[in-house]
Amino acid sequence: MKMIHHILLILLSLSFIGGNLNAQRRGADLGAELWKDESFVKSFVGSYAFLLGYEPKISDAEKEVLRSLVELIKAKPKAAINVLRPQVKPKSSAAFDFILANLYFQEGQLKEAKNFYKSATKKYPNFRRAYKNLGLIQVQDGNFKGAIPAISKALELGEVDGRAYGLLAYCYLTEGLYYPAEAAYRQAILIQPNQKDWKIGLARCLIETERYKEAVSLFDMLLQGEPNNSDFWILQSNAYIGNEEPQRAAQNLEIVRRMNKADLSTLTLLGDIYMNNSYPDLALNAYLSAVEMAGPGDLDAILRAANILNRTANYKQAATLIKDIRKTNGTALSPEQDLALLNQEAKIARAEGDQDAAVEILNKIVERDALNGEALIELANHYAEKDMLPEAINRYEQATKIDAYERRALIAYGQTLVRKAKYREALPLLKRALLLEAEPNLEDYTARVERAAKSQG
């Protein structure tokens, strides 16, 4: 069960609102969201005026150039670029670089926009809005590492903006810098207390720094305002898992399920929680629901669920799940996936005492894949139990020649010989297994076999 619990904890680091989006994709989404915000658009696109005392001076001649461009900037930004570009010179005001960068940004020419925001800051090192806009454009471009120094500089120069703090926090979060991310999120929440994205980000920081109780409380507050938000229920379930409250986590996921918002990953996570707490029937129910929505690209997750049931000796449930997988997605199974299921079906047959069915399945696997170490070891174990030692040894030796299964085959082969009191023959096999990977239990077992071999004289 420790492996399942480890898998659940790994999922904590993958959970974020909207599902498993990678950082660059999420950055693009954030950029798109910004441009849907009217207040942001007005502040960004309208940032052509300048703050006296805080931003670069403009000569009288430059003022005349800008006055002549006002209407063109509003009506035809592309034409304004063509007029303004020749006016930007090494000694011209940084204001020109800044306005040109804004125009390029409006036209979707991000590379040019970045270049002119940078040149604006070089000409005027305290140009805070240029730093801020450069940071925002880096976020939209998915360059979070590059956005951090730009937004940080704008804030250092006196920019007071909840969105800037929130996006800086998100950049820190994607870089795994959770404590500065937390500080920035808290500052963003102070300025924009109604912006839920900052609260979600803060909760993520709390989860990543293992302050699960605080994260649970924060999601309690968010759920009071939006009880039908399935993302909040799922994220809070992750906090419950981290806080070692799996029952509460399962309750959350069941709520999502009743809302008809549970996707395949949510259902398999629910099944894993039930398995980790020894509720195989409840786990099977969740896994079967996952099978219903699984597409061809999702079958590995379902096969993993069947394997968990099998490894934990819940053979009846495993057989039911495998049967449903074959019924629902049988034609979509790859040859490798089909062989994996056959291996599991053979284990179930052996566990239930149907040795003839097990051998038939295992031979079918080996005929199709002569290097299937799993099937070879299972066949060898079957022959060993039937006292068919030559046949067992033959299969064990075949399996030892497959790198991925060599150690397992050596151990199983050695244990079989030990059961037959062939200690001297077993000893070199066990020692070879130890050379491949040392492990305390195997070391102890090998030492006992060595003593038994010596006592045989």
C-alpha positions in Angstrom: 0.0 0.0 0.0 3.0 2.3 0.5 3.4 2.5 -3.3 -0.2 3.6 -3.8 0.2 6.3 -1.0 3.3 7.5 -2.8 1.4 7.8 -6.0 -1.3 9.8 -4.3 1.2 12.2 -2.9 2.9 12.7 -6.2 -0.5 13.8 -7.6 -0.5 16.7 -5.2 2.3 18.4 -7.2 0.3 17.9 -10.4 -3.0 19.3 -9.4 -4.0 22.8 -10.4 -7.2 24.4 -11.5 -8.2 23.4 -15.0 -6.4 20.1 -14.9 -2.9 19.0 -15.7 -1.7 22.0 -17.8 2.0 22.4 -18.3 3.5 25.7 -17.4 3.8 27.1 -20.8 0.2 26.3 -21.7 -1.0 27.8 -18.5 1.1 31.0 -19.2 -0.6 31.3 -22.5 -4.0 30.9 -20.8 -3.1 33.6 -18.3 -2.1 35.9 -21.1 -5.4 35.3 -22.8 -7.3 35.9 -19.6 -5.6 39.2 -19.1 -6.8 40.5 -22.5 -10.4 39.6 -21.6 -10.1 41.9 -18.5 -11.3 45.4 -19.6 -9.5 47.1 -16.8 -6.2 45.5 -17.8 -6.6 46.4 -21.5 -7.3 50.0 -20.6 -4.4 50.2 -18.3 -2.0 48.5 -20.7 -3.1 49.8 -24.1 -3.7 53.2 -22.6 -0.3 53.4 -21.1 1.0 56.0 -23.5 0.7 58.9 -21.1 3.7 59.4 -18.7 4.0 59.9 -15.0 6.0 63.1 -14.2 8.9 62.4 -11.8 8.7 58.6 -12.4 9.2 58.2 -16.1 11.4 59.6 -18.9 11.2 63.2 -20.0 10.1 64.1 -23.5 11.6 67.0 -25.4 9.3 69.6 -27.0 10.1 68.2 -30.4 9.3 64.7 -29.3 6.0 65.9 -27.8 5.0 67.3 -31.2 5.8 63.9 -32.8 3.6 62.2 -30.3 0.7 64.7 -30.7 0.7 64.0 -34.4 0.5 60.3 -33.7 -2.4 60.3 -31.2 -5.2 59.7 -33.6 -3.2 57.3 -35.7 -2.3 55.2 -32.7 -6.0 54.9 -31.8 -7.2 54.1 -35.3 -4.3 52.4 -37.1 -1.6 51.0 -34.7 0.2 49.3 -37.6 0.5 52.6 -39.5 1.6 54.3 -36.3 4.5 51.7 -36.0 5.7 52.6 -39.4 5.8 56.3 -38.5 7.2 56.0 -35.0 9.9 53.4 -35.7 12.3 55.8 -37.6 11.9 58.2 -34.7 13.4 55.7 -32.2 17.1 56.5 -32.0 19.9 55.8 -29.4 19.4 59.3 -27.9 15.6 59.6 -28.3 13.4 59.5 -25.2 12.8 56.0 -23.7 9.1 57.0 -24.0 9.3 56.4 -27.8 10.7 52.9 -27.2 7.9 52.2 -24.7 5.1 53.4 -26.9 6.5 51.5 -29.9 6.7 48.3 -27.7 3.1 48.8 -26.8 2.1 49.1 -30.4 4.0 45.9 -31.3 2.4 44.1 -28.5 -1.1 45.2 -29.7 -0.2 43.8 -33.1 0.9 40.5 -31.6 4.6 41.0 -32.5 5.9 39.8 -29.1 9.6 39.6 -30.1 9.7 43.2 -31.3 7.7 44.3 -28.3 10.2 42.7 -25.8 13.1 44.2 -27.6 11.7 47.8 -27.3 10.6 47.3 -23.7 14.2 46.3 -22.9 15.7 49.2 -24.8 13.3 51.5 -22.9 14.7 50.2 -19.6 18.3 50.6 -20.8 17.7 54.2 -21.7 15.8 54.9 -18.5 16.7 52.3 -15.8 13.8 53.4 -13.5 11.1 53.0 -16.1 8.8 50.9 -13.9 5.9 50.5 -16.4 8.3 49.3 -19.1 9.6 46.6 -16.6 6.0 45.7 -15.7 4.9 45.4 -19.3 8.0 43.4 -20.2 7.2 41.0 -17.4 3.6 40.7 -18.5 4.6 39.9 -22.0 7.1 37.3 -20.7 4.2 35.6 -18.8 2.0 35.6 -21.9 5.0 34.0 -23.8 5.4 31.3 -21.1 8.8 32.6 -20.1 8.2 32.7 -16.3 11.9 32.7 -15.4 12.4 35.9 -17.5 9.3 37.5 -16.2 10.4 37.3 -12.5 13.2 40.0 -12.6 11.1 42.3 -14.8 8.0 42.3 -12.6 10.1 42.4 -9.5 11.9 45.5 -10.7 8.7 47.3 -11.4 7.4 46.5 -7.9 10.8 47.6 -6.4 10.4 50.9 -8.3 7.0 51.5 -6.6 4.4 49.8 -8.9 1.4 48.9 -6.7 -0.7 46.5 -8.7 -2.4 43.3 -7.5 -2.2 41.7 -10.9 1.6 42.2 -11.1 2.0 40.7 -7.6 -0.3 37.8 -8.6 1.6 37.0 -11.8 4.9 37.3 -10.1 3.7 34.8 -7.6 2.6 32.5 -10.4 6.0 32.7 -12.0 7.7 31.8 -8.7 5.3 28.9 -8.3 6.1 27.5 -11.7 9.8 27.7 -10.9 9.2 25.8 -7.6 10.0 28.8 -5.4 7.1 28.4 -3.1 8.0 30.8 -0.2 8.5 33.9 -2.4 5.4 32.8 -4.4 3.4 32.7 -1.1 4.6 36.1 -0.1 3.6 37.6 -3.5 0.2 35.8 -3.5 -0.5 37.3 0.0 0.3 40.8 -1.3 -1.8 40.3 -4.4 -4.8 39.2 -2.2 -4.4 42.3 0.0 -4.7 44.5 -3.1 -7.3 42.3 -5.0 -9.2 40.4 -2.3 -11.9 39.2 -4.7 -9.5 37.7 -7.2 -9.9 33.9 -6.6 -6.9 32.9 -8.8 -4.5 34.4 -6.2 -6.2 32.4 -3.4 -5.9 29.2 -5.4 -2.3 30.0 -6.0 -1.7 30.6 -2.3 -3.4 27.2 -1.5 -1.1 25.6 -4.0 1.9 27.0 -2.1 0.5 25.8 1.1 0.1 22.3 -0.3 3.6 22.3 -1.8 5.1 23.4 1.5 3.1 20.7 3.3 0.9 23.0 5.3 -2.2 21.0 4.5 -4.5 22.2 7.3 -4.1 25.8 6.2 -4.8 24.8 2.6 -7.9 22.9 3.7 -9.2 26.0 5.6 -8.5 28.2 2.6 -10.6 25.9 0.3 -13.3 25.9 2.9 -13.6 29.6 2.5 -13.5 29.4 -1.3 -16.2 26.7 -1.4 -18.5 28.8 0.7 -18.5 31.3 -2.1 -18.6 28.7 -4.9 -20.0 25.4 -3.7 -20.4 24.0 -7.2 -16.8 24.6 -8.2 -15.5 21.1 -8.8 -11.9 22.3 -9.1 -12.0 23.5 -5.5 -13.3 20.2 -4.2 -10.6 18.3 -6.1 -7.8 20.6 -4.9 -9.0 20.4 -1.3 -9.0 16.6 -1.6 -5.3 16.8 -2.4 -4.8 18.8 0.8 -6.7 16.1 2.7 -4.5 13.4 1.3 -1.4 15.3 2.3 -2.9 15.8 5.8 -3.5 12.0 6.0 -7.3 12.3 5.9 -8.0 10.0 3.0 -11.7 9.5 4.0 -12.3 13.3 3.7 -10.5 13.3 0.4 -12.7 10.5 -0.9 -15.8 12.4 0.2 -14.7 15.4 -1.8 -14.1 13.3 -4.9 -17.5 11.6 -4.5 -19.1 15.0 -4.4 -17.4 15.9 -7.7 -18.6 12.5 -9.1 -22.2 13.3 -8.1 -21.8 16.7 -9.9 -20.9 14.7 -13.0 -17.6 16.7 -13.1 -15.2 13.7 -12.4 -12.8 13.0 -15.2 -10.7 9.8 -15.6 -7.9 11.0 -13.4 -10.3 12.0 -10.7 -11.9 8.6 -10.8 -8.7 6.7 -10.8 -7.4 8.8 -7.9 -10.6 8.0 -6.0 -10.1 4.3 -6.7 -6.5 4.6 -5.5 -7.6 6.2 -2.2 -10.1 3.4 -1.6 -7.4 0.8 -2.3 -5.0 2.5 0.0 -7.6 2.1 2.7 -8.6 -1.5 1.9 -11.9 -0.9 0.3 -11.5 -2.9 -2.9 -15.2 -3.0 -3.8 -15.5 0.8 -3.6 -12.2 1.1 -5.6 -13.6 -1.3 -8.3 -16.7 0.9 -8.6 -14.6 4.0 -9.2 -12.3 2.2 -11.6 -15.3 0.8 -13.6 -16.6 4.4 -14.0 -13.2 5.4 -15.2 -13.3 2.6 -17.9 -16.5 4.1 -19.2 -14.8 7.4 -20.1 -11.4 6.0 -21.1 -10.3 6.6 -24.6 -7.5 4.7 -26.4 -4.9 7.1 -24.9 -6.1 6.4 -21.4 -5.8 2.7 -21.2 -2.5 2.6 -19.3 -4.1 4.3 -16.3 -6.9 1.6 -16.4 -4.4 -1.2 -16.7 -2.5 0.2 -13.8 -5.7 0.0 -11.7 -6.2 -3.6 -12.7 -2.6 -4.3 -11.7 -3.2 -2.7 -8.3 -6.2 -5.0 -7.6 -4.2 -8.0 -8.7 -1.1 -7.2 -6.6 -3.2 -6.7 -3.5 -4.8 -10.2 -4.0 -8.2 -8.7 -4.8 -8.6 -11.2 -7.7 -12.3 -11.1 -8.0 -12.4 -7.4 -8.4 -9.4 -7.5 -10.8 -11.1 -10.1 -12.9 -14.3 -7.9 -13.1 -12.3 -4.9 -14.1 -10.3 -6.7 -16.8 -13.5 -8.2 -18.2 -15.0 -4.7 -18.5 -11.8 -3.3 -20.1 -11.9 -6.0 -22.7 -15.6 -5.5 -23.3 -15.4 -1.7 -23.5 -11.9 -1.1 -25.1 -10.8 -4.5 -26.3 -10.3 -3.4 -29.9 -8.3 -0.4 -28.8 -5.7 -2.4 -26.8 -2.2 -2.4 -28.2 -0.4 -5.8 -28.5 1.6 -4.8 -25.4 -1.5 -3.8 -23.4 -3.2 -7.1 -24.4 -0.2 -9.1 -23.2 -0.2 -7.2 -19.9 -3.8 -8.1 -19.4 -3.1 -11.7 -20.3 -0.4 -11.8 -17.7 -2.8 -10.5 -15.1 -5.5 -13.0 -16.2 -3.0 -15.8 -15.8 -2.2 -14.7 -12.2 -5.8 -14.6 -11.4 -6.3 -18.1 -12.7 -3.4 -19.5 -10.7 -4.6 -17.7 -7.5 -8.1 -19.2 -8.0 -6.7 -22.7 -8.5 -7.4 -23.0 -12.2 -4.0 -24.1 -13.2 -5.0 -25.5 -16.6 -6.4 -22.1 -17.6 -3.3 -20.3 -16.2 -0.9 -22.5 -18.2 -2.9 -22.1 -21.3 -2.8 -18.3 -21.0 0.9 -18.2 -20.2 1.8 -20.4 -23.1 -0.2 -18.2 -25.3 1.8 -15.2 -24.1 5.1 -16.9 -24.6 4.1 -17.9 -28.1 3.4 -14.3 -29.0 6.3 -12.8 -27.0 9.2 -15.2 -26.3 10.9 -12.4 -24.2 8.0 -11.9 -21.9 9.8 -12.4 -18.6 6.6 -12.1 -16.5 5.0 -15.0 -18.2 8.2 -17.1 -18.2 8.6 -16.7 -14.4 4.9 -17.5 -13.8 5.2 -20.6 -16.0 8.3 -21.7 -14.1 6.6 -21.1 -10.7 3.7 -23.3 -11.9 6.0 -26.1 -13.0 7.9 -25.9 -9.7 4.6 -26.2 -7.8 3.8 -29.3 -9.9 7.2 -30.8 -9.1 8.1 -30.5 -12.8 11.6 -29.3 -11.9 13.3 -29.6 -15.4 10.5 -27.7 -17.0 10.7 -25.0 -14.3 14.5 -24.7 -14.6 14.2 -24.3 -18.3 11.8 -21.4 -18.0 13.7 -19.8 -15.1 16.9 -19.8 -17.2 15.1 -18.3 -20.2 13.9 -15.5 -17.9 17.4 -14.8 -16.5 18.6 -13.9 -20.0 16.1 -11.0 -20.1 17.8 -8.0 -18.5 14.6 -6.5 -17.1 13.6 -9.8 -15.4 17.0 -11.3 -14.6 17.0 -10.5 -10.9 13.4 -11.6 -10.3 14.1 -14.9 -12.2 17.3 -15.5 -10.2 15.5 -15.1 -6.9 12.5 -17.2 -7.9 14.9 -19.9 -9.3 16.9 -19.9 -6.1 13.9 -20.1 -3.9 12.6 -23.1 -5.8 15.9 -24.9 -5.3 15.9 -24.0 -1.6 12.5 -25.6 -1.3 14.0 -28.7 -2.8 16.9 -28.5 -0.3 19.3 -27.8 -3.1 21.2 -25.1 -1.1 24.5 -25.3 -2.9 22.9 -24.9 -6.3 20.7 -22.1 -5.1 23.5 -20.0 -3.4 25.2 -18.7 -6.6 21.8 -17.7 -8.1 21.0 -15.6 -5.0 24.4 -14.1 -4.9 24.1 -13.0 -8.5 20.8 -11.4 -7.7 22.5 -9.5 -4.8 25.2 -8.2 -7.2 22.4 -6.8 -9.4 20.8 -5.1 -6.5 21.6 -5.4 -2.8 18.6 -5.5 -0.5 18.6 -6.3 3.3 15.9 -9.1 3.2 17.6 -10.8 0.3 21.0 -10.5 2.1 19.6 -12.2 5.2 17.9 -14.9 3.1 21.1 -15.6 1.2 23.2 -15.8 4.4 20.8 -18.4 5.8 21.0 -20.4 2.6 24.8 -20.2 2.8 24.7 -21.6 6.3 22.4 -24.4 5.2 24.7 -25.2 2.3 27.7 -25.5 4.7 25.8 -27.8 7.0 25.2 -30.2 4.2 28.9 -30.9 4.2 
